[in-house]
Amino acid sequence: MKYIQNRKLNKGRQKSGGQRCRSADYSLLSYFSDTFLFQYDCRTNMLTFTPNLANRFHSGGKRGFRVLDPREQMDLVHPDDAELLRNILNEAAEKPECQSQSINLRFVDNSGVYCWMCCQIRVLTDVRGIPELIVGKLSDIQEQRLKEQRLIEKASVDSMTGILNRKAADYQIAKRLSTSEKGFLFMIDIDNFKLLNDTLGHAAGDEALIHFVSEIKDSFRQEDLIGRVGGDEFIVFMSNTDQEEAACIKAEHLLLRLANWEKYALSASIGIASYPHDGRNYHELYKAADAAMYQVKQRGKNGYYLLNNKGL
């Protein structure tokens, strides 16, 4: 009899233990595997990470964060991404039917470098379907994002000169125009480049192109956008200035640098259009700068022309 009672007691203990840790929890932990885990308590708004967070990320020794408290600092997440994290947790708590979601966020590691992590979450509800916990994991996708960025950059760059290609230049300048109130667009054409290519060969032509781009870079500001829009045609957008004198000085400086190159005779025809005076969008501005460059060609090349200005 005593033996039978002990069996019943042990059976009861096993059953009780099973109630404390549901099988769903085991499957989730198995799904998350060996990675950075966290849970969000929908009642207390507390976001808690597993202890291994400190091994990789700059958490300041903290594991728990009250993410809805505006006074709470989440320094381990990029400022632009902290709000995204709050939003996805809020949305999951309010709409438990969307049980699985994911988002890419930047976390700062212990060396101070932001790393891309894939944040995946699942919602756990009680028997009434009310969200109790949101559990999640962080997976390292930094190398994947770097590869993607390298591919994007490769597709955007002119292989010979290292500046933006035609498609990327058009896109980047149009994008810059949407956030700039003023600026100048330069159309720059190498004078007599075909003759140089035909008489001295393509190797000399390539060398001249690379040198030409180097002189453009040295003549303009680091923040100015530079692109190659044709074989011997280049474009520069100089943003956040309406000083015509400054635009003219840039053109004169480039022409002088080209003239001082001793290896090959180089000069350029430069057309300059003012934004928004000569064009309120990229298409209009491009046409205006191209027309200004044509004026220089008509006047004998090796100079610049600023629309609505006497130029050269």
TIKOLTOR-414913 format. One record per residue: x negated, y negated, z negated of N, C-alpha, C in turn. Coordinates in steps of 0.1 Angstrom, whole numbers. Last residue first. Layout:
<nodes>
[node [X; Y; Z]; [X; Y; Z]; [X; Y; Z]]
...
</nodes>
This chain:
<nodes>
[node [-316; -832; 688]; [-328; -834; 695]; [-326; -832; 710]]
[node [-290; -849; 670]; [-299; -837; 671]; [-312; -841; 679]]
[node [-268; -866; 666]; [-276; -868; 679]; [-286; -856; 681]]
[node [-238; -849; 658]; [-250; -856; 654]; [-260; -856; 666]]
[node [-218; -832; 665]; [-215; -845; 659]; [-226; -852; 653]]
[node [-239; -804; 661]; [-227; -810; 666]; [-224; -822; 658]]
[node [-273; -805; 665]; [-263; -804; 655]; [-251; -811; 660]]
[node [-298; -788; 681]; [-287; -797; 683]; [-276; -794; 672]]
[node [-333; -784; 686]; [-321; -781; 679]; [-310; -791; 682]]
[node [-358; -768; 708]; [-353; -779; 700]; [-340; -774; 692]]
[node [-365; -754; 732]; [-375; -758; 722]; [-370; -770; 714]]
[node [-348; -766; 762]; [-351; -756; 752]; [-361; -762; 741]]
[node [-337; -784; 780]; [-351; -780; 782]; [-356; -770; 771]]
[node [-311; -790; 778]; [-320; -801; 776]; [-335; -797; 777]]
[node [-298; -766; 779]; [-296; -776; 790]; [-306; -787; 789]]
[node [-304; -756; 754]; [-309; -749; 766]; [-308; -759; 778]]
[node [-290; -773; 738]; [-305; -773; 737]; [-310; -767; 750]]
[node [-264; -766; 745]; [-268; -780; 747]; [-284; -781; 747]]
[node [-263; -741; 735]; [-263; -742; 749]; [-267; -756; 753]]
[node [-260; -746; 708]; [-273; -740; 713]; [-274; -741; 728]]
[node [-234; -755; 707]; [-245; -764; 704]; [-259; -759; 709]]
[node [-221; -732; 714]; [-220; -744; 723]; [-231; -754; 720]]
[node [-226; -717; 691]; [-231; -713; 704]; [-231; -724; 714]]
[node [-213; -732; 672]; [-227; -731; 671]; [-233; -727; 684]]
[node [-186; -728; 682]; [-192; -742; 681]; [-207; -741; 680]]
[node [-183; -701; 679]; [-182; -707; 693]; [-188; -721; 692]]
[node [-185; -698; 651]; [-195; -692; 660]; [-195; -698; 674]]
[node [-163; -712; 643]; [-176; -717; 639]; [-187; -711; 648]]
[node [-142; -696; 652]; [-143; -710; 657]; [-157; -715; 654]]
[node [-148; -672; 638]; [-147; -672; 653]; [-149; -686; 658]]
[node [-146; -680; 611]; [-159; -675; 617]; [-159; -676; 632]]
[node [-128; -711; 607]; [-130; -696; 605]; [-142; -692; 612]]
[node [-128; -737; 612]; [-123; -733; 600]; [-123; -718; 597]]
[node [-153; -758; 626]; [-146; -745; 627]; [-141; -741; 613]]
[node [-165; -782; 621]; [-166; -777; 635]; [-158; -764; 637]]
[node [-159; -785; 593]; [-157; -796; 603]; [-156; -791; 617]]
[node [-164; -769; 571]; [-153; -765; 580]; [-151; -775; 592]]
[node [-194; -763; 588]; [-182; -757; 583]; [-177; -766; 571]]
[node [-211; -773; 617]; [-208; -775; 603]; [-194; -769; 599]]
[node [-236; -757; 637]; [-222; -761; 635]; [-219; -763; 621]]
[node [-264; -758; 658]; [-259; -759; 644]; [-245; -764; 644]]
[node [-287; -740; 678]; [-275; -747; 677]; [-269; -747; 663]]
[node [-319; -739; 690]; [-311; -738; 678]; [-299; -747; 679]]
[node [-343; -722; 707]; [-332; -731; 709]; [-322; -729; 698]]
[node [-379; -719; 702]; [-365; -714; 700]; [-355; -726; 703]]
[node [-411; -703; 709]; [-402; -715; 706]; [-388; -710; 706]]
[node [-444; -691; 711]; [-430; -689; 707]; [-423; -703; 705]]
[node [-471; -676; 724]; [-463; -689; 725]; [-449; -686; 722]]
[node [-489; -655; 702]; [-481; -657; 714]; [-474; -670; 713]]
[node [-509; -662; 682]; [-510; -650; 690]; [-502; -651; 703]]
[node [-505; -685; 667]; [-516; -685; 677]; [-515; -673; 686]]
[node [-479; -704; 656]; [-484; -690; 657]; [-493; -690; 669]]
[node [-469; -730; 655]; [-482; -728; 649]; [-487; -713; 650]]
[node [-443; -728; 665]; [-453; -735; 673]; [-467; -732; 668]]
[node [-430; -718; 643]; [-431; -710; 655]; [-442; -715; 664]]
[node [-431; -739; 625]; [-437; -726; 622]; [-439; -718; 634]]
[node [-415; -758; 639]; [-429; -761; 636]; [-437; -748; 633]]
[node [-390; -745; 639]; [-396; -748; 652]; [-411; -751; 650]]
[node [-385; -745; 611]; [-386; -733; 618]; [-394; -735; 632]]
[node [-383; -773; 606]; [-393; -765; 599]; [-396; -752; 606]]
[node [-361; -780; 620]; [-374; -786; 624]; [-385; -777; 618]]
[node [-341; -766; 607]; [-344; -763; 621]; [-357; -768; 625]]
[node [-343; -777; 581]; [-345; -763; 583]; [-348; -760; 597]]
[node [-336; -804; 587]; [-350; -801; 582]; [-353; -786; 584]]
[node [-309; -801; 594]; [-319; -805; 604]; [-333; -802; 600]]
[node [-299; -795; 569]; [-297; -785; 580]; [-308; -788; 591]]
[node [-304; -818; 555]; [-310; -806; 551]; [-310; -795; 562]]
[node [-288; -837; 569]; [-303; -838; 569]; [-310; -825; 565]]
[node [-263; -829; 563]; [-268; -827; 576]; [-283; -828; 577]]
[node [-250; -813; 536]; [-261; -823; 539]; [-267; -820; 553]]
[node [-233; -796; 526]; [-228; -804; 537]; [-238; -815; 541]]
[node [-235; -763; 512]; [-241; -776; 514]; [-234; -783; 526]]
[node [-227; -736; 510]; [-226; -745; 498]; [-235; -758; 500]]
[node [-249; -716; 532]; [-237; -720; 525]; [-239; -730; 514]]
[node [-259; -709; 562]; [-264; -717; 551]; [-252; -722; 543]]
[node [-263; -682; 583]; [-253; -691; 576]; [-259; -696; 563]]
[node [-277; -676; 614]; [-280; -678; 600]; [-268; -686; 594]]
[node [-286; -653; 640]; [-276; -662; 634]; [-280; -663; 619]]
[node [-303; -647; 672]; [-301; -646; 657]; [-291; -656; 652]]
[node [-313; -630; 700]; [-304; -640; 694]; [-302; -637; 680]]
[node [-324; -611; 716]; [-333; -622; 712]; [-325; -633; 706]]
[node [-303; -591; 716]; [-317; -588; 717]; [-327; -598; 712]]
[node [-281; -602; 689]; [-284; -598; 703]; [-298; -595; 704]]
[node [-279; -609; 663]; [-266; -607; 670]; [-268; -603; 685]]
[node [-291; -604; 632]; [-295; -603; 647]; [-283; -600; 654]]
[node [-288; -627; 604]; [-285; -615; 612]; [-290; -616; 626]]
[node [-288; -639; 572]; [-295; -639; 584]; [-292; -626; 592]]
[node [-275; -661; 547]; [-273; -648; 555]; [-280; -649; 568]]
[node [-293; -674; 519]; [-287; -676; 532]; [-286; -663; 540]]
[node [-307; -670; 496]; [-293; -667; 496]; [-286; -668; 509]]
[node [-333; -679; 502]; [-331; -665; 499]; [-316; -661; 500]]
[node [-333; -704; 528]; [-332; -700; 514]; [-329; -685; 513]]
[node [-356; -705; 556]; [-343; -706; 550]; [-344; -702; 535]]
[node [-382; -700; 565]; [-377; -713; 567]; [-364; -716; 559]]
[node [-387; -673; 561]; [-395; -683; 553]; [-390; -697; 554]]
[node [-369; -662; 579]; [-368; -659; 564]; [-375; -670; 556]]
[node [-380; -671; 603]; [-367; -675; 599]; [-365; -673; 584]]
[node [-405; -657; 602]; [-405; -672; 602]; [-391; -677; 598]]
[node [-396; -631; 605]; [-404; -635; 593]; [-404; -650; 591]]
[node [-385; -632; 630]; [-376; -630; 619]; [-383; -634; 606]]
[node [-409; -635; 645]; [-398; -645; 646]; [-389; -644; 634]]
[node [-422; -611; 640]; [-428; -623; 635]; [-417; -635; 635]]
[node [-404; -594; 653]; [-407; -592; 639]; [-413; -605; 633]]
[node [-407; -603; 679]; [-394; -603; 672]; [-396; -602; 657]]
[node [-434; -599; 685]; [-429; -612; 685]; [-415; -613; 677]]
[node [-434; -571; 685]; [-442; -578; 675]; [-437; -593; 673]]
[node [-418; -566; 707]; [-414; -561; 693]; [-421; -569; 682]]
[node [-434; -577; 727]; [-421; -582; 724]; [-416; -578; 710]]
[node [-456; -560; 726]; [-458; -574; 722]; [-444; -581; 719]]
[node [-443; -537; 734]; [-450; -537; 721]; [-452; -552; 717]]
[node [-434; -543; 760]; [-425; -542; 749]; [-431; -542; 735]]
[node [-455; -568; 778]; [-451; -555; 774]; [-441; -555; 762]]
[node [-462; -592; 789]; [-471; -586; 779]; [-467; -573; 774]]
[node [-442; -597; 809]; [-456; -599; 812]; [-465; -593; 802]]
[node [-417; -590; 798]; [-421; -585; 811]; [-436; -586; 814]]
[node [-417; -603; 773]; [-415; -589; 774]; [-421; -583; 787]]
[node [-418; -630; 782]; [-428; -624; 773]; [-428; -609; 773]]
[node [-394; -631; 796]; [-407; -633; 803]; [-418; -627; 795]]
[node [-376; -628; 776]; [-376; -618; 787]; [-390; -619; 794]]
[node [-378; -651; 761]; [-383; -639; 755]; [-384; -628; 766]]
[node [-374; -679; 765]; [-382; -671; 775]; [-387; -658; 769]]
[node [-367; -686; 731]; [-369; -691; 744]; [-378; -682; 752]]
[node [-345; -670; 710]; [-359; -671; 714]; [-360; -676; 728]]
[node [-319; -688; 694]; [-323; -679; 705]; [-338; -681; 708]]
[node [-296; -691; 669]; [-310; -693; 672]; [-314; -683; 683]]
[node [-271; -709; 653]; [-273; -699; 664]; [-288; -701; 669]]
[node [-261; -715; 621]; [-272; -717; 630]; [-271; -705; 640]]
[node [-237; -731; 602]; [-240; -719; 610]; [-250; -723; 620]]
[node [-234; -745; 570]; [-238; -747; 584]; [-241; -733; 590]]
[node [-208; -756; 546]; [-220; -749; 550]; [-223; -752; 565]]
[node [-182; -753; 521]; [-189; -760; 531]; [-202; -752; 535]]
[node [-169; -736; 505]; [-161; -748; 509]; [-169; -756; 520]]
[node [-167; -701; 504]; [-175; -713; 505]; [-166; -725; 510]]
[node [-153; -678; 506]; [-155; -683; 492]; [-164; -696; 493]]
[node [-150; -672; 533]; [-138; -672; 525]; [-140; -677; 510]]
[node [-176; -672; 542]; [-168; -683; 545]; [-156; -684; 536]]
[node [-184; -646; 534]; [-189; -657; 527]; [-181; -670; 530]]
[node [-169; -631; 553]; [-166; -630; 539]; [-171; -641; 531]]
[node [-182; -639; 576]; [-168; -642; 575]; [-164; -641; 560]]
[node [-208; -629; 570]; [-206; -643; 571]; [-191; -647; 570]]
[node [-203; -601; 569]; [-208; -608; 557]; [-206; -623; 558]]
[node [-193; -595; 596]; [-185; -593; 584]; [-190; -601; 572]]
[node [-215; -604; 612]; [-201; -609; 614]; [-193; -607; 601]]
[node [-235; -587; 601]; [-236; -602; 600]; [-222; -608; 602]]
[node [-226; -562; 608]; [-227; -565; 594]; [-228; -580; 592]]
[node [-227; -563; 636]; [-215; -560; 629]; [-215; -564; 615]]
[node [-255; -569; 641]; [-244; -578; 645]; [-231; -576; 637]]
[node [-275; -563; 610]; [-271; -562; 625]; [-259; -570; 628]]
[node [-296; -581; 588]; [-283; -576; 592]; [-281; -574; 607]]
[node [-331; -571; 591]; [-320; -581; 587]; [-307; -575; 591]]
[node [-351; -555; 601]; [-347; -553; 587]; [-337; -563; 582]]
[node [-360; -552; 627]; [-363; -565; 620]; [-359; -564; 605]]
[node [-352; -526; 636]; [-365; -532; 639]; [-369; -543; 629]]
[node [-326; -520; 627]; [-337; -511; 623]; [-351; -517; 626]]
[node [-305; -540; 610]; [-311; -539; 622]; [-325; -531; 620]]
[node [-281; -526; 587]; [-294; -533; 589]; [-299; -530; 603]]
[node [-259; -511; 581]; [-258; -526; 581]; [-270; -533; 586]]
[node [-266; -485; 578]; [-257; -488; 588]; [-255; -503; 591]]
[node [-282; -487; 555]; [-288; -483; 568]; [-279; -487; 579]]
[node [-263; -494; 536]; [-273; -504; 539]; [-280; -500; 553]]
[node [-248; -470; 536]; [-242; -483; 539]; [-252; -493; 544]]
[node [-268; -453; 527]; [-262; -450; 540]; [-255; -463; 545]]
[node [-273; -463; 501]; [-284; -463; 511]; [-278; -461; 525]]
[node [-248; -459; 489]; [-253; -473; 491]; [-264; -473; 502]]
[node [-249; -431; 488]; [-238; -438; 496]; [-242; -452; 499]]
[node [-270; -427; 471]; [-271; -422; 485]; [-261; -429; 494]]
[node [-260; -439; 448]; [-272; -445; 454]; [-273; -440; 469]]
[node [-238; -422; 443]; [-235; -436; 446]; [-248; -442; 453]]
[node [-253; -399; 436]; [-243; -398; 447]; [-241; -413; 452]]
[node [-267; -407; 414]; [-274; -403; 426]; [-265; -403; 438]]
[node [-244; -412; 396]; [-254; -422; 400]; [-261; -419; 413]]
[node [-225; -397; 384]; [-225; -397; 399]; [-235; -408; 404]]
[node [-219; -377; 356]; [-229; -386; 362]; [-228; -385; 378]]
[node [-188; -379; 341]; [-197; -371; 349]; [-207; -381; 356]]
[node [-170; -378; 311]; [-178; -386; 320]; [-188; -378; 327]]
[node [-136; -369; 303]; [-150; -366; 304]; [-157; -376; 313]]
[node [-109; -369; 279]; [-116; -372; 291]; [-130; -367; 291]]
[node [-75; -370; 267]; [-89; -365; 266]; [-95; -367; 279]]
[node [-53; -387; 248]; [-58; -387; 262]; [-72; -382; 261]]
[node [-26; -377; 227]; [-40; -379; 230]; [-42; -379; 245]]
[node [3; -380; 229]; [-5; -380; 216]; [-19; -384; 218]]
[node [32; -389; 247]; [17; -388; 247]; [11; -389; 233]]
[node [61; -369; 244]; [55; -382; 241]; [39; -381; 240]]
[node [74; -346; 247]; [68; -352; 259]; [62; -365; 257]]
[node [81; -333; 224]; [91; -341; 230]; [86; -348; 243]]
[node [58; -320; 217]; [69; -311; 222]; [80; -320; 228]]
[node [33; -343; 229]; [39; -334; 219]; [51; -327; 225]]
[node [6; -342; 254]; [19; -347; 248]; [24; -338; 237]]
[node [-23; -354; 268]; [-17; -343; 259]; [-5; -349; 252]]
[node [-37; -362; 299]; [-28; -366; 288]; [-23; -353; 281]]
[node [-71; -366; 310]; [-58; -358; 310]; [-50; -362; 298]]
[node [-95; -381; 332]; [-87; -380; 319]; [-75; -371; 322]]
[node [-128; -390; 341]; [-116; -382; 344]; [-108; -380; 331]]
[node [-151; -411; 355]; [-143; -409; 343]; [-130; -402; 347]]
[node [-183; -409; 367]; [-169; -406; 371]; [-161; -403; 358]]
[node [-206; -435; 365]; [-200; -423; 360]; [-186; -422; 365]]
[node [-235; -452; 374]; [-222; -449; 378]; [-218; -436; 372]]
[node [-254; -472; 351]; [-253; -460; 359]; [-238; -457; 362]]
[node [-275; -499; 344]; [-261; -495; 346]; [-261; -482; 355]]
[node [-301; -499; 321]; [-297; -498; 335]; [-283; -493; 336]]
[node [-312; -498; 295]; [-305; -511; 300]; [-301; -511; 314]]
[node [-320; -475; 286]; [-330; -483; 291]; [-325; -496; 297]]
[node [-297; -462; 278]; [-305; -467; 268]; [-317; -475; 273]]
[node [-272; -474; 302]; [-280; -464; 295]; [-289; -470; 285]]
[node [-240; -485; 307]; [-254; -489; 306]; [-261; -479; 297]]
[node [-217; -474; 332]; [-221; -474; 318]; [-236; -478; 317]]
[node [-192; -481; 354]; [-206; -483; 352]; [-208; -483; 337]]
[node [-168; -458; 369]; [-172; -469; 360]; [-187; -469; 358]]
[node [-141; -445; 387]; [-156; -446; 386]; [-159; -459; 379]]
[node [-115; -424; 376]; [-119; -437; 381]; [-134; -437; 379]]
[node [-86; -403; 376]; [-100; -405; 375]; [-104; -418; 381]]
[node [-60; -383; 360]; [-65; -394; 367]; [-80; -395; 367]]
[node [-32; -364; 351]; [-46; -363; 355]; [-50; -375; 364]]
[node [-5; -370; 346]; [-13; -364; 336]; [-28; -365; 339]]
[node [19; -388; 349]; [6; -388; 357]; [-5; -383; 348]]
[node [36; -386; 328]; [39; -377; 340]; [27; -377; 349]]
[node [31; -406; 310]; [25; -393; 308]; [27; -383; 319]]
[node [28; -436; 311]; [33; -427; 322]; [27; -413; 321]]
[node [15; -448; 290]; [29; -452; 293]; [36; -443; 303]]
[node [-10; -436; 290]; [-2; -435; 278]; [13; -439; 280]]
[node [-19; -443; 315]; [-17; -429; 312]; [-8; -427; 300]]
[node [-21; -470; 312]; [-12; -465; 322]; [-9; -450; 319]]
[node [-41; -473; 293]; [-27; -478; 290]; [-17; -471; 300]]
[node [-63; -461; 306]; [-58; -455; 294]; [-44; -460; 291]]
[node [-65; -479; 327]; [-62; -465; 330]; [-57; -457; 318]]
[node [-71; -503; 314]; [-59; -502; 322]; [-55; -487; 324]]
[node [-96; -499; 301]; [-84; -501; 293]; [-71; -499; 301]]
[node [-111; -496; 325]; [-110; -485; 315]; [-98; -487; 306]]
[node [-109; -521; 335]; [-104; -509; 343]; [-102; -497; 334]]
[node [-122; -536; 316]; [-108; -538; 318]; [-102; -527; 326]]
[node [-148; -527; 321]; [-142; -525; 308]; [-127; -526; 309]]
[node [-159; -535; 344]; [-153; -522; 344]; [-145; -519; 331]]
[node [-172; -559; 341]; [-162; -558; 352]; [-154; -545; 351]]
[node [-191; -552; 321]; [-180; -561; 318]; [-169; -561; 329]]
[node [-199; -518; 318]; [-201; -530; 326]; [-189; -539; 323]]
[node [-201; -504; 285]; [-194; -505; 298]; [-197; -518; 305]]
[node [-213; -509; 261]; [-218; -498; 269]; [-212; -497; 283]]
[node [-200; -529; 247]; [-212; -532; 255]; [-217; -521; 264]]
[node [-172; -537; 239]; [-176; -524; 245]; [-188; -527; 254]]
[node [-160; -553; 211]; [-170; -554; 221]; [-173; -540; 226]]
[node [-128; -565; 201]; [-137; -553; 202]; [-147; -554; 214]]
[node [-110; -584; 203]; [-122; -587; 196]; [-133; -576; 197]]
[node [-88; -573; 214]; [-96; -583; 223]; [-109; -586; 216]]
[node [-81; -540; 212]; [-84; -551; 204]; [-92; -561; 211]]
[node [-80; -518; 227]; [-69; -528; 230]; [-71; -540; 221]]
[node [-100; -501; 219]; [-101; -507; 232]; [-91; -518; 235]]
[node [-118; -496; 194]; [-104; -499; 195]; [-103; -508; 208]]
[node [-141; -469; 194]; [-138; -483; 199]; [-123; -485; 200]]
[node [-167; -449; 181]; [-153; -452; 182]; [-151; -467; 186]]
[node [-194; -447; 180]; [-187; -436; 188]; [-172; -440; 190]]
[node [-223; -467; 178]; [-209; -465; 176]; [-204; -454; 185]]
[node [-249; -472; 184]; [-247; -463; 172]; [-232; -461; 170]]
[node [-249; -487; 207]; [-251; -494; 194]; [-248; -486; 182]]
[node [-248; -474; 231]; [-236; -475; 223]; [-237; -483; 210]]
[node [-261; -468; 258]; [-264; -479; 248]; [-251; -482; 241]]
[node [-264; -433; 264]; [-259; -446; 267]; [-261; -455; 255]]
[node [-277; -408; 257]; [-278; -414; 271]; [-275; -428; 272]]
[node [-273; -402; 231]; [-284; -396; 237]; [-287; -403; 251]]
[node [-248; -412; 223]; [-260; -419; 220]; [-273; -414; 226]]
[node [-231; -391; 231]; [-231; -404; 238]; [-243; -412; 236]]
[node [-230; -369; 215]; [-241; -369; 225]; [-241; -382; 233]]
[node [-207; -371; 199]; [-220; -376; 194]; [-231; -377; 205]]
[node [-179; -381; 220]; [-187; -371; 213]; [-200; -376; 209]]
[node [-159; -411; 213]; [-167; -402; 222]; [-174; -392; 213]]
[node [-127; -424; 211]; [-138; -418; 204]; [-146; -409; 213]]
[node [-106; -451; 208]; [-113; -443; 218]; [-125; -438; 211]]
[node [-75; -458; 194]; [-89; -456; 191]; [-95; -446; 202]]
[node [-48; -463; 191]; [-56; -470; 202]; [-71; -469; 200]]
[node [-32; -448; 175]; [-41; -458; 168]; [-49; -466; 178]]
[node [-17; -434; 193]; [-11; -440; 182]; [-19; -451; 176]]
[node [-34; -422; 212]; [-23; -432; 217]; [-16; -439; 205]]
[node [-67; -418; 211]; [-55; -416; 203]; [-45; -427; 206]]
[node [-87; -404; 234]; [-81; -416; 230]; [-68; -413; 223]]
[node [-119; -388; 235]; [-105; -387; 233]; [-99; -401; 229]]
[node [-146; -375; 255]; [-140; -385; 246]; [-125; -382; 245]]
[node [-179; -362; 265]; [-164; -361; 263]; [-159; -372; 254]]
[node [-203; -355; 288]; [-199; -365; 278]; [-183; -365; 276]]
[node [-208; -319; 290]; [-209; -332; 295]; [-205; -342; 284]]
[node [-203; -288; 298]; [-213; -295; 290]; [-215; -309; 296]]
[node [-167; -287; 302]; [-180; -280; 302]; [-190; -289; 294]]
[node [-141; -293; 309]; [-150; -304; 308]; [-165; -299; 307]]
[node [-129; -267; 309]; [-129; -275; 321]; [-139; -286; 321]]
[node [-132; -260; 282]; [-139; -252; 292]; [-140; -260; 305]]
[node [-116; -279; 271]; [-130; -279; 268]; [-138; -271; 278]]
[node [-91; -270; 282]; [-97; -283; 285]; [-111; -284; 283]]
[node [-88; -245; 271]; [-90; -246; 285]; [-95; -259; 289]]
[node [-86; -252; 243]; [-97; -244; 248]; [-99; -245; 263]]
[node [-62; -266; 244]; [-74; -273; 240]; [-87; -265; 245]]
[node [-44; -246; 249]; [-46; -256; 259]; [-59; -264; 257]]
[node [-43; -231; 226]; [-50; -225; 238]; [-53; -235; 248]]
[node [-47; -251; 197]; [-39; -245; 208]; [-48; -241; 219]]
[node [-54; -247; 166]; [-61; -250; 178]; [-54; -243; 190]]
[node [-35; -240; 146]; [-43; -252; 145]; [-50; -256; 157]]
[node [-25; -216; 155]; [-16; -228; 155]; [-24; -241; 154]]
[node [-45; -198; 149]; [-41; -201; 163]; [-33; -213; 165]]
[node [-45; -198; 121]; [-56; -204; 128]; [-53; -207; 143]]
[node [-21; -184; 117]; [-22; -198; 113]; [-33; -205; 120]]
[node [-28; -159; 127]; [-17; -166; 134]; [-18; -181; 130]]
[node [-48; -151; 109]; [-51; -153; 123]; [-41; -161; 131]]
[node [-33; -150; 86]; [-44; -160; 87]; [-47; -162; 102]]
[node [-16; -129; 92]; [-11; -142; 89]; [-21; -153; 91]]
[node [-34; -108; 93]; [-27; -111; 105]; [-21; -125; 104]]
[node [-43; -107; 67]; [-52; -111; 77]; [-45; -115; 90]]
[node [-19; -99; 55]; [-25; -111; 51]; [-34; -116; 62]]
[node [-15; -74; 66]; [-5; -84; 68]; [-11; -98; 66]]
[node [-37; -61; 55]; [-36; -62; 70]; [-26; -73; 73]]
[node [-31; -61; 28]; [-43; -69; 33]; [-42; -71; 49]]
[node [-10; -44; 28]; [-8; -58; 24]; [-19; -67; 29]]
[node [-22; -20; 34]; [-12; -25; 43]; [-10; -40; 41]]
[node [-38; -16; 12]; [-44; -17; 25]; [-35; -24; 35]]
[node [-19; -12; -8]; [-28; -24; -9]; [-34; -27; 5]]
[node [-8; 12; 0]; [0; 0; 0]; [-9; -13; 0]]
</nodes>
